[in-house]
């Protein structure tokens, strides 16, 4: 799926050991999905819906996540290194061992 361009509703899907690096996923619906050992490195997920998703060891580094919605998501050992997070929503999200090193836009994100 690397550098794929998807504008789909993948609600409730499972992505296990997948690479979506560089993919164009603006406004994609990934609500209530399971993401395990999946890479979105450098992907565009602006305004993506990830509400209620469960992500473990997911790489969002260098991704564009402007306005992405992680409300009530469970994010364990996920990397947001150097990600763009302007207006992203993490309300009621469970963040354990998440890495936001170098991420931009945190001042306008909602936690």
N, C-alpha and C positions, 0 to 999 in steps of 0.2 A: 504493500500500500504506500510505499515511500513516494512522496511528492504527488500523491493522489489529490484530486479535487472532488470533494463530496459536499453536497448540501442536502443531507438526508436526515431522516428521522431514524436513529438507531437506538431508540429508547428500549431499555431492558436487555440490550445485547451483552455479550461477553467477549472481551478482547484479552487474550492470554498469550504472552510472549510475542506481541506484534510490533511492527515498526510502521508508524505513520509519520516518520520524520519528514519535515518539509511539506507536509500535506496542507492543502487549502480547505479548511473546515469551518469557514465563517458561518455562524448561526446554526451549526449542526446541533441536533438534539441528541445528547448522550445521557439523558436523564435516567436514573436508576440502572446504570450500566455497571458491570464489573470490569475493572481494568487491572490486570496483573502483569508486571514486568513488561509494560508497554511503553514505547517511546513516541513522544510527540515533539521531539527535539526540533526546534526551528519551525514548527508548524504554526499556521495561522488559525487560531480558534476564537477570533473576536466574536463576542456575543453568543458564544456556545452555551448551551444549557447542559450542565453537569449536575443538576440538583439531585441529591440523594444517591449519588454514585459512590461506589467503593473502589478506591484506588490504592494499590499496594505496589511499592517500588516502581512508580511511574515517573518517567522523565519528561518534564515540561520545560526543560532548560532552553533558553533562547527562543521560547515560543511567544507569540503575540496573543495575549489573553485579555484584550481590552473589553470590558463589560461582560466577561465570562461569569456565569453564575454557578458557584459551587455550594449553594445553600444546602445545609444538612448533609454534605458529602463527608465521607470518611477517607482521609488522606494520610496514609501511613508510609513513612520513608519515601516520600515523593519529593522530587527536585524541581524547584522553580528558579534555579540559578539563572540570572541575567534575563529573566522573563519580563515582559511588558504587561503590567497588571493594572493600568489606569481604569478605575471604575469597576474592577472585578468585585464580586460579592462572595464572601466566605461566611456569611451569617449562619450561626449554629453548626458550622463545620467542625469536625474533629480532626485536628492537625497534630499528628505525633511524628516527631523526627523529620518534619518537613524542612527543606532548606531553601530559604529565600535570599541567599547571598547574591548581591549585585542586582537584584530585581528592581525595576523602576515602576513608579506609579503606586507604591504602597500607601502613600499619603492620601490617595483618593479611593483606595479600596475599602470595602466595608467588612469589618471583622466582628 
